[in-house]
Amino acid sequence: MTTTRTDRMPVLYLSHGAPPLVDDPIWPDQLKAWSADLPTPTAILMVSAHWEDAPIALGATETVPLVYDFWGFPDHYYAVRYPAPGAPELAREVRGLLRGRGLRVQDVPERGLDHGAYVPLTQMYPNADIPVLQMSLPTLDPTGLLAVGRALAPLRAAGVLIVGSGFFTHNLRALTDDGSVHPVMADFDEWGARALADGDIDTLLDFEHTAPAPHLAHPRTEHFAPLFVAIGAGEADLDMQRSVITDFWHGLSKRSIQFG
């Protein structure tokens, strides 16, 4: 088991892909190797690009059906199950931390895990034996999301794995069948890798002005947004930031990052 120098649980930002991620010849093994190198979480808090709701919403604290928030895929992708235990104790902690910062929180008990949450978890924690709570993105404003992440940071000391789940570049018109990468995707990925390595939070927060062609890399920014929750929660360990996955999938950057 790997431990951090401070015994805080690491924080992750991962690119979650589409449901066919599980059939990719490379990606599942990358995710499995990553989770094998982490301490075993006491619980997992997922912040997915596929749930936007304000005020901040907390999903099911008991096991409920998954949300198959995708269309036109073969039937077997809709038969996937991930019956992870609910996390009512974690929900109470999250409510307290967020409300302590003046943030409003609502409960949506019937809302299950969406594919941005369960698809990577099926590969990283396939036994579905770790309690999982999903939290909505209340805004796409990077500064607001950074504040949310900072509020959640104390959970790390209790062994909670905080995961921002998005996609480092996300323009479906740039998808390729031959593995080629559009220069816009490559340039944005290189810019982000450099800013992360430098710990340059201001540049990342202002990505719509500092990144190359940001609105081509992200026509809508919800898949980049979970990164700011992760940065806020992992801010104490920016000097321990590393990109664990760095390649591309059908032309989109899979860059996935660990803080701590």
KAMOJO-V639072 format. One record per pair of residues at least 24 apart in sequence whose ideal C-beta (glycine too) atoms are under 10 Angstrom apart, sorted by the first residue. I is the first residue (numbers start at 1). J is the second residue. Records with the same first field share a line. If there is no record, write none. Layout:
# KAMOJO-V639072
I = J + J
This chain:
# KAMOJO-V639072
1 = 36 + 37 + 38 + 39 + 40
2 = 36 + 37 + 38 + 39
3 = 38 + 39 + 260
4 = 38 + 39 + 156 + 237 + 240 + 258 + 259 + 260
5 = 237 + 240 + 260
6 = 156 + 157 + 236 + 237 + 240 + 260
7 = 39 + 156 + 157 + 159 + 260
8 = 39 + 153 + 154 + 155 + 156 + 157 + 158 + 159 + 160 + 233 + 234 + 236 + 237 + 240 + 259 + 260
9 = 38 + 39 + 40 + 41 + 42 + 43 + 44 + 155 + 156 + 157 + 158 + 159 + 160 + 161 + 162 + 233 + 234 + 260
10 = 34 + 37 + 38 + 39 + 41 + 156 + 161 + 162 + 163 + 230 + 233 + 234 + 237 + 240 + 241 + 242 + 244 + 257 + 258 + 259 + 260
11 = 45 + 149 + 152 + 153 + 155 + 156 + 160 + 161 + 162 + 163 + 164 + 229 + 230 + 231 + 232 + 233 + 234 + 235 + 236 + 237 + 241 + 257 + 258 + 259 + 260
12 = 38 + 44 + 46 + 120 + 124 + 161 + 162 + 163 + 164 + 165 + 226 + 230 + 233 + 234 + 244 + 256 + 257 + 258 + 259 + 260
13 = 47 + 162 + 163 + 164 + 165 + 166 + 168 + 196 + 224 + 226 + 227 + 228 + 229 + 230 + 231 + 233 + 234 + 241 + 243 + 244 + 255 + 256 + 257 + 258 + 259
14 = 46 + 116 + 120 + 124 + 163 + 164 + 165 + 166 + 167 + 168 + 226 + 227 + 230 + 244 + 245 + 254 + 255 + 256 + 257 + 258
15 = 49 + 116 + 120 + 165 + 166 + 167 + 168 + 169 + 170 + 223 + 226 + 245 + 248 + 249 + 252 + 253 + 254 + 255 + 256 + 257
16 = 46 + 48 + 49 + 50 + 114 + 115 + 116 + 117 + 118 + 119 + 120 + 121 + 163 + 164 + 165 + 166 + 167 + 223 + 226 + 254 + 256
17 = 115 + 116 + 119 + 120 + 123 + 165 + 167 + 249 + 250 + 252 + 254
18 = 70 + 73 + 77 + 115 + 116 + 119 + 167 + 172 + 175 + 249 + 250
19 = 68 + 69 + 70 + 73 + 74 + 76 + 77 + 78 + 80 + 115 + 118 + 119 + 122
20 = 70 + 73 + 74 + 77 + 119 + 249 + 250
21 = 115 + 119 + 120 + 122 + 123 + 249 + 254
22 = 76 + 77 + 80 + 119 + 120 + 122 + 123
23 = 76 + 77
24 = 123 + 249 + 250 + 254
26 = 245 + 247 + 249 + 254
27 = 120 + 123 + 245 + 247 + 249 + 254 + 256
28 = 120 + 122 + 123 + 124 + 126
29 = 123
30 = 123 + 124 + 244 + 245 + 246 + 247 + 254 + 256
31 = 119 + 120 + 121 + 122 + 123 + 124 + 125 + 244 + 245 + 256
32 = 123 + 124 + 125 + 126
33 = 124 + 244 + 245
34 = 120 + 123 + 124 + 244 + 245 + 256 + 258
35 = 120 + 121 + 123 + 124 + 125 + 126 + 161
36 = 124
37 = 244 + 258
38 = 124 + 125 + 161 + 244 + 258 + 260
39 = 159 + 161
40 = 125 + 130 + 159 + 161
41 = 124 + 125 + 130 + 131 + 132 + 158 + 159 + 160 + 161 + 162 + 163
42 = 87 + 89 + 90 + 130 + 131 + 155 + 158 + 159 + 160 + 161
43 = 84 + 85 + 86 + 87 + 89 + 90 + 91 + 93 + 130 + 131 + 132 + 133 + 155 + 158 + 159 + 160 + 161 + 162
44 = 84 + 87 + 90 + 117 + 121 + 124 + 125 + 130 + 131 + 132 + 133 + 134 + 160 + 161 + 162 + 163
45 = 87 + 90 + 91 + 93 + 94 + 117 + 131 + 132 + 133 + 134 + 135 + 152 + 155 + 160 + 161 + 162 + 163 + 164 + 229 + 233
46 = 84 + 113 + 114 + 116 + 117 + 118 + 120 + 121 + 132 + 133 + 134 + 135 + 161 + 162 + 163 + 164 + 165 + 226
47 = 116 + 117 + 133 + 134 + 135 + 136 + 137 + 145 + 148 + 149 + 152 + 162 + 163 + 164 + 165 + 166 + 225 + 226 + 227 + 228 + 229 + 230 + 233
48 = 113 + 114 + 115 + 116 + 117 + 118 + 119 + 120 + 134 + 135 + 136 + 137 + 163 + 164 + 165 + 166 + 222 + 223 + 226
49 = 114 + 115 + 116 + 117 + 137 + 140 + 164 + 165 + 166 + 167 + 170 + 220 + 221 + 222 + 223 + 224 + 225 + 226 + 227
50 = 113 + 114 + 115 + 116 + 117 + 134 + 136 + 137 + 165 + 166 + 222 + 223
51 = 108 + 111 + 113 + 114 + 116 + 117 + 134 + 135 + 136 + 137 + 165 + 222
52 = 136 + 137 + 138 + 139 + 140 + 222 + 225
53 = 106 + 108 + 111 + 135 + 136 + 137 + 138
54 = 104 + 106 + 136 + 137 + 138 + 139 + 144
55 = 98 + 103 + 104 + 105 + 106 + 136 + 138 + 139
56 = 94 + 95 + 98 + 99 + 103 + 104 + 105 + 106 + 135 + 136 + 137 + 138 + 139 + 148 + 151
57 = 104 + 105 + 106 + 107 + 108 + 111 + 134 + 135 + 136 + 137 + 138
58 = 87 + 88 + 90 + 91 + 92 + 94 + 95 + 98 + 105 + 106 + 107 + 108 + 109 + 111 + 133 + 134 + 135 + 136
59 = 86 + 87 + 91 + 107 + 108 + 109 + 110 + 111 + 112 + 113 + 114 + 117 + 132 + 133 + 134 + 135 + 136
60 = 84 + 86 + 87 + 88 + 91 + 107 + 108 + 109 + 110 + 111 + 112 + 113 + 132 + 133 + 134
61 = 85 + 86 + 87 + 88 + 89 + 90 + 91 + 92 + 107 + 109 + 131 + 133
62 = 86 + 87 + 88 + 109 + 110
63 = 112 + 113 + 128 + 131 + 132
64 = 109 + 110 + 111 + 112 + 113
65 = 110 + 112 + 113
66 = 112 + 113 + 114 + 115 + 117 + 118 + 119
67 = 111 + 112 + 113 + 114 + 115 + 116 + 117 + 118 + 134
68 = 112 + 114 + 115 + 118
69 = 112 + 114 + 115 + 116
70 = 114 + 115 + 119
73 = 115
77 = 115 + 119
80 = 115 + 118 + 119 + 122
81 = 118 + 122 + 128
82 = 112 + 113 + 117 + 118 + 119 + 121 + 122 + 125 + 126 + 128 + 132
83 = 128 + 129
84 = 113 + 117 + 118 + 121 + 122 + 125 + 127 + 128 + 129 + 130 + 131 + 132 + 133
85 = 128 + 129 + 130 + 131 + 132
86 = 131 + 132 + 133
87 = 130 + 131 + 132 + 133 + 134 + 160
88 = 131 + 133
89 = 131 + 133 + 158
90 = 131 + 132 + 133 + 135 + 155 + 158 + 160
91 = 131 + 133 + 135
93 = 133 + 152 + 154 + 155 + 158 + 160
94 = 133 + 135 + 151 + 152 + 155 + 160 + 162
96 = 151 + 154
97 = 148 + 150 + 151 + 152 + 153 + 154 + 155
98 = 135 + 138 + 147 + 148 + 151 + 152
99 = 151
100 = 151 + 154
101 = 147 + 148 + 150 + 151 + 152
102 = 147 + 151
103 = 138 + 144 + 147 + 148 + 151
104 = 138
105 = 135 + 136 + 138
106 = 136 + 138
108 = 134 + 136
111 = 136
114 = 165
115 = 165
116 = 163 + 164 + 165 + 166 + 167 + 222 + 223 + 226
117 = 163 + 165
118 = 165
119 = 165
120 = 163 + 165 + 256
121 = 163 + 165
124 = 161 + 163
125 = 161
130 = 161
131 = 160
132 = 161 + 163
133 = 160
134 = 163 + 165
135 = 162 + 229
137 = 164 + 166 + 222 + 225 + 226 + 228 + 229
139 = 225 + 228
140 = 218 + 220 + 221 + 222 + 224 + 225 + 228
141 = 205 + 221 + 225 + 228
142 = 201 + 204 + 205 + 206 + 207 + 208 + 221 + 224 + 225 + 227 + 228 + 229 + 231 + 232
143 = 205 + 206 + 228 + 232
144 = 225 + 228 + 229 + 232
145 = 205 + 225 + 226 + 227 + 228 + 229 + 230 + 231 + 232
146 = 201 + 204 + 205 + 227 + 228 + 229 + 230 + 231 + 232 + 233 + 235
147 = 228 + 229 + 232
148 = 228 + 229 + 232 + 233
149 = 226 + 227 + 228 + 229 + 230 + 231 + 232 + 233 + 234 + 235 + 259
150 = 229 + 231 + 232 + 233 + 234 + 235 + 236
151 = 229 + 232 + 233
152 = 229 + 230 + 232 + 233
153 = 232 + 233 + 234 + 235 + 236 + 237
154 = 233
155 = 233
156 = 233 + 234 + 236 + 237 + 259 + 260
160 = 233
162 = 226 + 229 + 230 + 232 + 233 + 234 + 259
163 = 226 + 229 + 230 + 233 + 256
164 = 224 + 225 + 226 + 227 + 228 + 229 + 230 + 231 + 232 + 233 + 234 + 256 + 257
165 = 223 + 226 + 229 + 230 + 256
166 = 218 + 221 + 222 + 223 + 224 + 225 + 226 + 227 + 228 + 229 + 230 + 256
167 = 217 + 218 + 222 + 223 + 224 + 226 + 249 + 252 + 253 + 254 + 255 + 256
168 = 192 + 193 + 217 + 218 + 223 + 224 + 227 + 243 + 245 + 246 + 248 + 252 + 253 + 254 + 255 + 256 + 257
169 = 214 + 216 + 217 + 218 + 223 + 224 + 248 + 249 + 251 + 252 + 253 + 254 + 255
170 = 217 + 218 + 219 + 220 + 221 + 222 + 223 + 224 + 252 + 253
171 = 213 + 215 + 216 + 217 + 218 + 219 + 220 + 223 + 251 + 252
172 = 219 + 250 + 251 + 252
173 = 216 + 219 + 251
174 = 216 + 217 + 219 + 250 + 251 + 252
175 = 249 + 250 + 251 + 252
176 = 248 + 249 + 250 + 251 + 252
177 = 250 + 251
178 = 250 + 251
179 = 247 + 248 + 249 + 250 + 251
180 = 248 + 250 + 251
181 = 247 + 248 + 249 + 250 + 251 + 252 + 253
182 = 213 + 216 + 217 + 248 + 251 + 252
183 = 212 + 213 + 216
184 = 212 + 213 + 214 + 215 + 216 + 217 + 251
185 = 213 + 216 + 217 + 248 + 251 + 252 + 253
186 = 212 + 217 + 248 + 251 + 253
187 = 211 + 212 + 213 + 216 + 217
188 = 212 + 213 + 214 + 216 + 217 + 218 + 224 + 253 + 255
189 = 217 + 243 + 246 + 247 + 248 + 252 + 253 + 254 + 255
190 = 253 + 255
191 = 217
192 = 217 + 224 + 227 + 243 + 253 + 255 + 257
193 = 243 + 246 + 253 + 255 + 257
196 = 227 + 231 + 238 + 241 + 242 + 243 + 255 + 257 + 259
197 = 238 + 241 + 242 + 243
198 = 238 + 241
199 = 231 + 235 + 238 + 239 + 241
200 = 238
201 = 228 + 231 + 232 + 235 + 238
204 = 228 + 231
205 = 231
217 = 252 + 253
223 = 252
227 = 255 + 257
230 = 257 + 258 + 259
231 = 257 + 259
232 = 259
233 = 259 + 260
234 = 258 + 259 + 260
235 = 259
236 = 260
